[in-house]
Structures are given as structure tokens and as C-alpha cells.
């Protein structure tokens, strides 16, 4: 999942070198934290959070075969 979020984020931002994705697994949940440059934050979130919702929907669809819940946080 980490690689998927990283590829999507790097294709959206102007500074792909500053994209950092960390994955933390706790019990029945996988937490994916996405960090981007402050200037690229709007590009990752989108108007009214549409892009952020789309990223979360893609990750949810990709993780549907696993038993764990995947949470994507944009920091």
C-alpha cells in the first residue's frame, strides 16, 4: 500500500523528492502517513478534499482483499 500512495502522490506534486510515506501496522489496522512539501499540500488535498478522498478510495479498493483496515493520513 505504501508504494501505491507514494506513486500517486509523486505524480501530483511539483517536488516529488519531498514526498515521504510511512506505513505503521497496528493490530487490525494499517496507518499510512503521507507527508509533502507545504506548497504541494493543496495539490494532494484538492478542492474540498476531492483528491484526498480519491486517494483513500483507491487504497481502500486495493486493500479489500486483506483483512486489515487501511487509513491514509495526509500530514
N, CA and C atoms as an extended XYZ file, in Angstrom:
225
Properties=species:S:1:pos:R:3:atomname:S:1:resname:S:1:resid:I:1 pbc="F F F"
N         0.814       -1.188        0.000 N   UNK     1
C         0.000        0.000        0.000 CA  UNK     1
C         0.866        1.263        0.000 C   UNK     1
N         1.989        1.196        0.701 N   UNK     2
C         2.858        2.358        0.801 CA  UNK     2
C         3.328        2.806       -0.573 C   UNK     2
N         3.688        1.847       -1.407 N   UNK     3
C         4.192        2.171       -2.741 CA  UNK     3
C         3.104        2.809       -3.598 C   UNK     3
N         1.887        2.335       -3.455 N   UNK     4
C         0.765        2.887       -4.215 CA  UNK     4
C         0.545        4.353       -3.875 C   UNK     4
N         0.506        4.673       -2.591 N   UNK     5
C         0.310        6.058       -2.160 CA  UNK     5
C         1.475        6.924       -2.615 C   UNK     5
N         2.685        6.385       -2.541 N   UNK     6
C         3.863        7.146       -2.944 CA  UNK     6
C         3.833        7.475       -4.437 C   UNK     6
N         3.469        6.529       -5.265 N   UNK     7
C         3.406        6.761       -6.714 CA  UNK     7
C         2.340        7.803       -7.044 C   UNK     7
N         1.187        7.705       -6.417 N   UNK     8
C         0.110        8.667       -6.672 CA  UNK     8
C         0.535       10.064       -6.241 C   UNK     8
N         1.110       10.179       -5.048 N   UNK     9
C         1.497       11.488       -4.526 CA  UNK     9
C         2.601       12.125       -5.361 C   UNK     9
N         3.589       11.334       -5.752 N   UNK    10
C         4.691       11.886       -6.539 CA  UNK    10
C         4.230       12.371       -7.905 C   UNK    10
N         3.184       11.773       -8.446 N   UNK    11
C         2.686       12.221       -9.743 CA  UNK    11
C         1.872       13.503       -9.632 C   UNK    11
N         1.421       13.853       -8.429 N   UNK    12
C         0.598       15.050       -8.242 CA  UNK    12
C         1.391       16.303       -7.899 C   UNK    12
N         2.513       16.156       -7.203 N   UNK    13
C         3.218       17.313       -6.642 CA  UNK    13
C         4.316       17.840       -7.568 C   UNK    13
N         4.766       19.066       -7.260 N   UNK    14
C         5.867       19.657       -8.019 CA  UNK    14
C         7.224       19.247       -7.467 C   UNK    14
N         7.280       18.887       -6.186 N   UNK    15
C         8.523       18.471       -5.538 CA  UNK    15
C         8.422       17.003       -5.127 C   UNK    15
N         8.585       16.074       -6.071 N   UNK    16
C         8.427       14.656       -5.717 CA  UNK    16
C         9.508       14.140       -4.770 C   UNK    16
N        10.635       14.850       -4.670 N   UNK    17
C        11.699       14.416       -3.756 CA  UNK    17
C        11.303       14.596       -2.300 C   UNK    17
N        10.338       15.482       -2.030 N   UNK    18
C         9.936       15.762       -0.653 CA  UNK    18
C         8.754       14.916       -0.190 C   UNK    18
N         8.307       13.987       -1.009 N   UNK    19
C         7.205       13.100       -0.625 CA  UNK    19
C         7.760       11.990        0.264 C   UNK    19
N         7.182       11.857        1.452 N   UNK    20
C         7.586       10.815        2.401 CA  UNK    20
C         6.339       10.053        2.817 C   UNK    20
N         6.371        8.744        2.641 N   UNK    21
C         5.242        7.892        3.018 CA  UNK    21
C         5.739        6.866        4.031 C   UNK    21
N         5.069        6.815        5.182 N   UNK    22
C         5.418        5.832        6.201 CA  UNK    22
C         4.212        4.927        6.449 C   UNK    22
N         4.490        3.672        6.719 N   UNK    23
C         3.432        2.693        6.959 CA  UNK    23
C         3.635        2.074        8.335 C   UNK    23
N         2.588        2.137        9.157 N   UNK    24
C         2.637        1.582       10.505 CA  UNK    24
C         1.506        0.574       10.649 C   UNK    24
N         1.846       -0.618       11.084 N   UNK    25
C         0.850       -1.674       11.227 CA  UNK    25
C         0.575       -1.903       12.710 C   UNK    25
N        -0.701       -1.739       13.096 N   UNK    26
C        -1.090       -1.948       14.489 CA  UNK    26
C        -2.328       -2.834       14.532 C   UNK    26
N        -2.165       -4.034       15.000 N   UNK    27
C        -3.305       -4.942       15.151 CA  UNK    27
C        -4.039       -5.183       13.852 C   UNK    27
N        -5.259       -4.685       13.769 N   UNK    28
C        -6.101       -4.893       12.598 CA  UNK    28
C        -6.125       -3.678       11.681 C   UNK    28
N        -5.192       -2.750       11.867 N   UNK    29
C        -5.214       -1.501       11.103 CA  UNK    29
C        -3.830       -1.194       10.554 C   UNK    29
N        -3.799       -0.649        9.349 N   UNK    30
C        -2.559       -0.176        8.744 CA  UNK    30
C        -2.703        1.323        8.559 C   UNK    30
N        -1.787        2.078        9.167 N   UNK    31
C        -1.806        3.535        9.070 CA  UNK    31
C        -0.746        3.977        8.075 C   UNK    31
N        -1.159        4.709        7.052 N   UNK    32
C        -0.231        5.234        6.053 CA  UNK    32
C        -0.227        6.743        6.189 C   UNK    32
N         0.942        7.298        6.500 N   UNK    33
C         1.090        8.747        6.655 CA  UNK    33
C         1.793        9.306        5.433 C   UNK    33
N         1.202       10.324        4.841 N   UNK    34
C         1.743       10.962        3.647 CA  UNK    34
C         2.167       12.374        4.009 C   UNK    34
N         3.452       12.661        3.798 N   UNK    35
C         3.983       13.999        4.052 CA  UNK    35
C         4.495       14.574        2.743 C   UNK    35
N         4.089       15.825        2.451 N   UNK    36
C         4.542       16.517        1.247 CA  UNK    36
C         5.021       17.905        1.640 C   UNK    36
N         5.639       18.604        0.699 N   UNK    37
C         6.097       19.971        0.941 CA  UNK    37
C         4.875       20.859        1.196 C   UNK    37
N         5.034       21.888        2.029 N   UNK    38
C         3.885       22.767        2.330 CA  UNK    38
C         3.241       23.374        1.081 C   UNK    38
N         4.030       23.679        0.077 N   UNK    39
C         3.481       24.254       -1.148 CA  UNK    39
C         2.675       23.262       -1.976 C   UNK    39
N         2.902       21.982       -1.764 N   UNK    40
C         2.202       20.944       -2.522 CA  UNK    40
C         0.991       20.381       -1.789 C   UNK    40
N         0.748       20.860       -0.586 N   UNK    41
C        -0.342       20.321        0.231 CA  UNK    41
C        -1.691       20.467       -0.472 C   UNK    41
N        -1.932       21.599       -1.104 N   UNK    42
C        -3.202       21.826       -1.791 CA  UNK    42
C        -3.407       20.896       -2.973 C   UNK    42
N        -2.321       20.526       -3.627 N   UNK    43
C        -2.428       19.633       -4.778 CA  UNK    43
C        -2.784       18.220       -4.356 C   UNK    43
N        -2.337       17.824       -3.183 N   UNK    44
C        -2.630       16.476       -2.697 CA  UNK    44
C        -4.038       16.406       -2.097 C   UNK    44
N        -4.477       17.494       -1.483 N   UNK    45
C        -5.808       17.506       -0.869 CA  UNK    45
C        -6.885       17.807       -1.905 C   UNK    45
N        -6.643       18.776       -2.775 N   UNK    46
C        -7.611       19.122       -3.809 CA  UNK    46
C        -8.732       19.998       -3.287 C   UNK    46
N        -9.554       20.450       -4.208 N   UNK    47
C       -10.688       21.302       -3.817 CA  UNK    47
C       -11.696       20.479       -3.035 C   UNK    47
N       -12.041       20.991       -1.862 N   UNK    48
C       -12.977       20.342       -0.952 CA  UNK    48
C       -12.573       18.903       -0.637 C   UNK    48
N       -11.261       18.615       -0.726 N   UNK    49
C       -10.750       17.302       -0.353 CA  UNK    49
C       -11.024       16.197       -1.351 C   UNK    49
N       -11.320       16.561       -2.592 N   UNK    50
C       -11.679       15.545       -3.589 CA  UNK    50
C       -10.529       14.604       -3.910 C   UNK    50
N        -9.321       15.130       -4.067 N   UNK    51
C        -8.187       14.276       -4.411 CA  UNK    51
C        -7.834       13.376       -3.232 C   UNK    51
N        -7.883       13.933       -2.021 N   UNK    52
C        -7.608       13.123       -0.829 CA  UNK    52
C        -8.620       11.977       -0.713 C   UNK    52
N        -9.885       12.267       -0.989 N   UNK    53
C       -10.913       11.219       -0.948 CA  UNK    53
C       -10.657       10.166       -2.016 C   UNK    53
N       -10.213       10.614       -3.191 N   UNK    54
C        -9.932        9.675       -4.275 CA  UNK    54
C        -8.754        8.769       -3.924 C   UNK    54
N        -7.710        9.342       -3.316 N   UNK    55
C        -6.557        8.534       -2.891 CA  UNK    55
C        -7.011        7.488       -1.880 C   UNK    55
N        -7.822        7.908       -0.922 N   UNK    56
C        -8.306        6.966        0.090 CA  UNK    56
C        -9.177        5.876       -0.534 C   UNK    56
N        -9.978        6.231       -1.532 N   UNK    57
C       -10.842        5.247       -2.191 CA  UNK    57
C       -10.018        4.218       -2.962 C   UNK    57
N        -8.969        4.666       -3.633 N   UNK    58
C        -8.106        3.748       -4.378 CA  UNK    58
C        -7.400        2.794       -3.423 C   UNK    58
N        -6.897        3.323       -2.316 N   UNK    59
C        -6.197        2.485       -1.333 CA  UNK    59
C        -7.172        1.495       -0.699 C   UNK    59
N        -8.385        1.944       -0.425 N   UNK    60
C        -9.389        1.047        0.156 CA  UNK    60
C        -9.722       -0.081       -0.811 C   UNK    60
N        -9.852        0.248       -2.088 N   UNK    61
C       -10.143       -0.779       -3.087 CA  UNK    61
C        -8.981       -1.753       -3.227 C   UNK    61
N        -7.756       -1.239       -3.177 N   UNK    62
C        -6.581       -2.097       -3.314 CA  UNK    62
C        -6.403       -3.004       -2.097 C   UNK    62
N        -6.875       -2.552       -0.946 N   UNK    63
C        -6.691       -3.340        0.276 CA  UNK    63
C        -7.907       -4.193        0.607 C   UNK    63
N        -8.864       -4.279       -0.289 N   UNK    64
C       -10.096       -5.007        0.018 CA  UNK    64
C        -9.863       -6.506        0.215 C   UNK    64
N        -8.801       -7.049       -0.367 N   UNK    65
C        -8.530       -8.482       -0.207 CA  UNK    65
C        -7.915       -8.812        1.150 C   UNK    65
N        -7.265       -7.834        1.770 N   UNK    66
C        -6.683       -8.098        3.089 CA  UNK    66
C        -7.735       -7.877        4.164 C   UNK    66
N        -7.498       -8.455        5.325 N   UNK    67
C        -8.457       -8.347        6.421 CA  UNK    67
C        -8.284       -7.069        7.229 C   UNK    67
N        -7.243       -6.299        6.932 N   UNK    68
C        -6.934       -5.128        7.742 CA  UNK    68
C        -7.524       -3.865        7.137 C   UNK    68
N        -7.902       -2.954        8.015 N   UNK    69
C        -8.414       -1.648        7.606 CA  UNK    69
C        -7.215       -0.747        7.323 C   UNK    69
N        -7.252       -0.011        6.223 N   UNK    70
C        -6.153        0.877        5.863 CA  UNK    70
C        -6.628        2.319        5.998 C   UNK    70
N        -5.859        3.109        6.761 N   UNK    71
C        -6.174        4.518        6.993 CA  UNK    71
C        -5.057        5.350        6.374 C   UNK    71
N        -5.436        6.351        5.559 N   UNK    72
C        -4.449        7.238        4.941 CA  UNK    72
C        -4.600        8.613        5.577 C   UNK    72
N        -3.513        9.116        6.159 N   UNK    73
C        -3.492       10.451        6.752 CA  UNK    73
C        -2.516       11.322        5.975 C   UNK    73
N        -2.946       12.530        5.652 N   UNK    74
C        -2.095       13.499        4.976 CA  UNK    74
C        -1.628       14.500        6.020 C   UNK    74
N        -0.303       14.552        6.211 N   UNK    75
C         0.267       15.396        7.265 CA  UNK    75
C         1.034       16.538        6.638 C   UNK    75
